Amino acid sequence: MTLWNDKPYHSLDYELKKRFGEKIYRLSLNAGMTCPNRDGTVGSGGCIFCSAGGSGEFAADASLSVSEQLEEARKRLQNKRPVNRYIAYFQAYTNTYAPVPYLRAVFTEAIRRPEVALLSIATRPDCLGPEVVSLLAELNRIKPVWVELGLQTVHEDTAAFIRRGYPLSVFEDALGRLRAHGIEVVTHVILGLPGEDNGRILETIRYLNAQDIQGIKLQLLHILKGTDLAVFYEQHPFHVFTLEEYTQLILSCTERLRPDIVIHRLTGDGPAELLIAPLWSRSKRHVLNTIHQAFRRQDTWQGKYHQAHFTSKGIETPCPTR
């Protein structure tokens, strides 16, 4: 069943083409920041799954200026395909964890470039003070600004285990203040955290359905060398998804997800040289092909059970298609 052009879910590619009339590419940037969960402000070890690169293994070299990073990334893409416009994506570590004058300088350097269609900033909800939000609101009046918040899970016990470092109320507060300025919010969720079965994961999806978010990234848990999670996995092996299990979980999450929420990611990349498990995730193209084939084979789509009702036997029945 086709609801969003060629995909049975509200993909980022579809949303960008709808807004800008062409394909927009994301270029990952590194503004040389750190994280309060690393420097002792909140914690010193970072989140349990976080590698030394701070989720920015694919970002550019922080020793280069923002303009130089964008130009290098653009040239690499141009060698493969024509690129007219792109997203300036501040990816590495916590990208609002710096003095406001510095944030203004690096964000403005990116957003003023004519080929940049929008600014995307990955950060923590506890690093969005009033002055930072005011700056983002100012930039959002120049070009669209997306803020990506790493929630990972709605469950406080899991959040404590992964050392997230803030309660759910902080996420809700940051979300409300960003949305008051019309800033779009993309929420990161990790699938496969220890102690989280499919039921608990779907509780996170249902929670987010009730929040004023515009996008979501569904991220497969990667166990990477050099992380505390890798040590825990060695000492206390826990189940990691097979490709088949993960595919079915993605379908279950998507079926229950509000149809207007843009899905920015269905899986993720783990650096091949660091990846311990699951090894099947090394081929992202194969994973995505498997998921797309399952959507078609099972004739399902985003939001199918978003407003489902239950029969007398407790069986979900799908919502009507739009």
Disulfide bonds with the S-S distance in Angstrom:
none
